[in-house]
Amino acid sequence: MIENKAVCVLIFDKTNNLFLGVSRKHNKEDFGLPGGKLELNETLEDAAKRELKEETGLTAKSLKLIYNSICKGDVDYNTYTFYCDTYEGNIESLEEGIIKWVSKEVLLNGSFGNYNSKLFEAFDLIKSV
């Protein structure tokens, strides 16, 4: 059983068919979704809100858990993805990464491409309902 937990937040711009992405701190060309590891005694939703705020400056007003799977890497994480369709604030980072609207392909070609490909299958099912 995977004890390590992480969260990420999917924000989708329906008008332009783009996703809010953040670059890795050590590679500004490698984009993923805002997110990270849970802190001690933090709930999944609280972690998602905190990570979104830290990495993008946005405050989530609604979060819906849409996907959960193991994200394999140097250390495996049980990763939970939340969909956020209502948020407020201005995009600005408290961290080193770049924040920008990116295509699905950019996220599929990033470090978390395998996880994101399964996530997008689940997201496409949700969008079609």
Protein Blocks (a to p, Z undefined) as FASTA:
>chain_A
ZZbdcdddddddfknopacddddfklmkbccdedddddehiafklmmmmmmmmmnopacf
bdcdfbdcddddfbdcdddddddfbdcdjdddfbfbdcddddfklmmmmmklmmmmmmmm
mmmmmmmZZ
